[in-house]
Amino acid sequence: MKKDLENYILSGCFNEAKDLYKKMDFKVFYDNMLEITFDNTSIVNYSFIVNLLIEEEHAKLHDLAYLLLSQPLCHIEGAYVSAYYHAKKAAELTDYNEVGILENLLFLNSVPEKVVSDQEAQKIAKKILSLDQKNEAANELLNSR
């Protein structure tokens, strides 16, 4: 099913790819999309996720878009800024209450472009610690300042 998904996406057959997406468990889809994008590094994978977001906006899809842009597609100019949009949107859609999604924003403080400012990162780290006092990433960021 993963190979079919990849072939549909790469050939621009988004409706067929969407049919496969609807039949898959989201975690399986998420893992498949990440693996596919690491393998072929095509921006069309991200375009497919945006296509899905147009129809059904939710935090998990924004999180996936963030991940594709911040990991396998990070070499594309502007990818981290676009990843920031998706990380911020996922955080908004979860009312800033999901630690993993908030950690994505912290990551964007550490990339060379430093998309998230130090001040914003400190606020995010404090929010994370209000949800998880032992969070390593948040504690590390606040202790390094």
Residue pairs with C-beta under 8 A, 6 or more apart in sequence:
1 20
1 23
1 24
1 32
2 32
2 35
2 36
4 20
5 17
5 20
5 21
5 29
5 32
5 33
5 36
6 36
6 39
6 40
7 13
8 14
8 16
8 17
8 20
9 17
9 36
9 42
9 44
9 45
9 48
10 40
10 42
10 44
12 44
14 48
14 51
17 48
18 51
18 52
21 29
21 52
24 32
26 60
30 60
30 64
33 45
33 49
33 64
33 68
34 64
34 67
34 68
34 71
34 72
36 45
37 45
37 46
37 68
37 72
37 73
38 71
38 72
41 72
41 73
41 75
43 73
43 76
45 68
45 73
46 65
46 68
46 69
46 73
49 61
49 64
49 65
49 68
50 65
52 61
53 61
53 62
53 65
57 89
57 93
58 93
59 89
59 90
59 93
59 94
59 98
59 101
60 90
62 86
62 87
62 89
62 90
62 93
63 86
63 87
63 90
63 100
63 101
63 104
65 82
65 83
65 86
66 83
66 86
66 87
66 90
66 104
67 104
69 76
69 79
69 80
69 82
69 83
69 86
70 79
70 80
70 83
70 87
70 104
70 107
70 108
70 111
73 79
74 80
74 83
74 111
80 108
80 111
80 113
80 115
81 113
81 115
83 104
83 108
83 115
84 105
84 108
84 115
84 116
87 101
87 104
87 105
87 108
88 105
90 98
90 101
90 104
91 98
91 101
91 102
91 104
91 105
94 101
96 102
96 127
97 131
99 128
99 131
99 132
99 135
102 124
102 127
102 128
102 131
103 128
103 135
103 137
103 138
105 116
105 120
105 121
105 124
106 116
106 121
106 124
106 125
106 128
106 137
106 138
106 141
108 114
108 115
108 116
109 115
109 116
109 117
109 118
109 120
109 121
109 141
116 124
118 145
121 141
122 141
122 142
122 145
124 138
125 137
125 138
125 139
125 141
125 142
126 138
126 142
128 135
128 137
128 138
129 135
129 138
129 139
129 142
132 138
